[in-house]
Amino acid sequence: MKYNFFFTAGYPKLNSTLQIIDALQKCQVDFIEIGMPYSDPLADGPTIQESSKIALNNGMTIDLLFKQLHAIPFKLTSKLILMGYLNPVLQYGYENFCSQCALNNIYGLIIPDLTLEDYKQDFKKYADKYNIKLIFLITPDTPKKRIIQIDKASSGFLYIVSSTGTTGKEANLIDCIPFLKSLQVMKLRNQKFIGFGIKSKDQIDLLSPYIDGVIIGTAFIKALQGKPNLNKAIRNFVSPIVQN
């Protein structure tokens, strides 16, 4: 089982980014997904929306995030993923953004509102040029033909949304097992990571026969809220989940 933990850059403090990355690495997580705060995060629930608002009020920007990542003083053992929405990336410039990702050890991108068609037409050439993986989302409502197309275009892993709605929504994960079984039959080429509503070891154990990894965001951000000792809060939340 592989683990991807999400947090919002600039939250809870403007300069928390490197501390959180370092603490997650020490817990031996496989992927660290860094959210680029945005004023209109359509796919995110209240917890991540609030963290994004706080991060923006703290002064976080894409430029500052790249500067923070460039200043990492320790060896990276986890793969870094940036998650964000299309408009700020578009304003930054696709090639400029991808080149900065490459300069700052970014493994892949999750851009929920980047369509497959727009990716192929406008974004793919830059992602390929700078060797940046693109991770696309699929849901239980995604048609089979579309899933095959998305799997072919994805180059990191497939992000399986456990249920329709926004992140952090309470989900009955048993209900998504038939969908996960159908994906197994399709023999997709990418690994399958599931997110939205994942927050406990018991849930992961339930889903483990059908998936390759999990994405934990809202629950992780809640674990950081109001904690004076971030390192301890991260260790206390993450270690029981990732331990075998």
N, C-alpha and C positions, 0 to 999 in steps of 0.2 A: 504494500500500500504506500502511495506517495501522498505528500501533504503540501498544500498550498495555503498560506495564510495571507489574508488581505488586511492592509491598513491604509489610512489616508495620509498622504504626505502633508506635513505641517500640523498634524494632530497627535497628541493633545497640545504640544508646543511647536513653535516654528522649527526648532532645531532638534525635534525628536527622531527624525528620519533615520539617521545612522545608528542611534542607540537601539531602536526597534529592530533594524536589520541585524545588528550584531547579536542581540538577545535571541532572536529567532534562529539564527545560525547555530548558536550554542545549544539550542534544543534540537538541532539536526533536522530541520525541515527541508524539504526538497526545493520548493519554490516560495518566493516571497513576492506577493503581488502588491504593488504600490499604486494607490489611487491618486490620480491627478485631480485635485478638487475643482469642482465646476458648479456654477450657480444653478444649473437646471439638470440634475442627474436623474434622468427618466427611469432608469432601471433599478434605482436604489431606494430602499425603504427609509423610514424616518431616522434610524440610528446613523446610517452612513450619510444621509443628507445633512444631518446636524454636524457630523464630523467634518464634512466638506465645507459647511458654512463657517465653522470655527477656524478651519485651516485657512480659508480665504481671508477672514478677518485678521488672522495672525500675520498675513502677508505672503502666503505661499503662492508661487507662480511656477510655470514650467521651467523658466530660466533658472530660478533659484533651486529648484529640485535637481536639475542637471548639475549645477555647481556643487550641491551637497553630495551627489553621487560621485562626482569627480574627485571629491576630497576624502573618499573612504580610505581610512588608514589601515584597514585589516584585509586579509585575503578573503575573497568571496568563495564560499563553499556551496551556497545555495544559488539557484538561478533566479535572476530578477526579472519580473514582468511588470510592465506599466499598464494600468487600466485607466481609460478615460474616454471622453466623448469626442466626437468628430470635429466639432466646431473649433475648439482651441487648437487642435492639431492642424486643421486646415489653415487657421490664421497664422500658425507658426511656420507653415510651409512644409509640405510632405517630405521633400528631400532633406531640408534642414533638420526636421524632426528625426528622421531615420538616421541621419549621420550623427546626430547628438546621442541617440540611443546606442549606436555602435561604439562611440567614443567612451560611453559610460557604462559598459558591461550589461546592457539590457538584452536579455535573451529573447523576449517576445512581447507582443502587444495584444491587449483585449480592448476593442473599440466597439461596444454593443450596437451603435447606430451606423456603423460602416457596413453598407450592404455588400453582398458578394459581388454584385455587378460593378459597383463603384470601386471596390477593391481591385478587381481585375483590370478595369479601365484606367484608373488613375494612381493607385497606391502600390500595386504589386511590384512594379519595376523598381521602386525605391526600396521596398522591403527586401527584394532579392539582391539588389546592389549592395546593401549593407548587412545582409544576412540576418535579418530580423524576422523571427517567427510570427505568424499571425494565428491567433486563437479565436475561433468563431463559436458562437453559442447555438445550441439546438434545444428545443423544448419538446414535451410530449405531443404538441400540436404541429410540429414540423413534419411536412410530408416526407415519405420515404425517399422520393426522387431528390428532394432538396437536401436531405441529410447526406446522400451520396455525393452531391455536388459540393457541399460544405466540407465533407471529409476529404475530398480530393484537393480542395483549396487550402485547408488547414495544414500548418507545418509544425505546430507545437504539440497541442493536444486538443481534443474536443471538450468544450465546456458544456456539460449537460445541465440545463436548468431543471431542477426537480419538479417544479410546478409553475404554472403561469402566475404572473404577478411580479412584485418587487422583492428585492433582497430583504432578508430578515423576517419574511412572512412565515407564520407557523404552517408547516406542511406535514401532511401525513405521508411519510416517506414510503410506507408499505404500498401506497397507491401507485408509486412510480416504478415498482419492480417489474410489472409486465412490460413497460416501455424499455427498461434496461435489458430485459431478456430479449426483446425484439432487436435491440442493437447488437447483442451478442450474435444472433443468427446472421446479421448482415456482414459480419467479419470486416469491420471497418479497419482502415490502416492506422489510424491515430489512436493513441491511448485515450481513455474516457475518464474525465474528471467530473464529479458531480458537485454542484453548489446550490445555494438558496435554501436556507433553513437547517444547514448542518451545524451542529453545536456540541455533540457528545460522542464519546467512544461507543456507546451502545448503538447509536444510529449508524456509525461507520461499520461496526461489526455486522449489522443487518444488511448493509448494502455491499459489503466487501466481495461477495461471490460474483458480482456483476460489473464491478468498476475497477479502474486502476488507481484512482486517486480521488481526494476530496478537496474542496475549497471552502475555507471557513473565514467569513468576513465579519458579519454583524456581531456574532457572539464574541469574537476576538476584540473588536472595538469596544464592546460593552465591558470586557474584562480590563480595559485600560482606563475607563472613565473614573476620574477622581482618585486615581492611585498615585500617591507621592513617590513610590518606588516602582518605576516601570519595569526594571529588570526582574524584580521579584514577582510582579503581577503577570508578566509574560511567562516566566518559568512555571508559576503555579497553574496557569491555564493550559499552556501548550504541552508540557511534559506528560501529564496523564493521558493526553490524546494520542501522542505520537509513540509512546513507549509500546513495545510489542507485548 
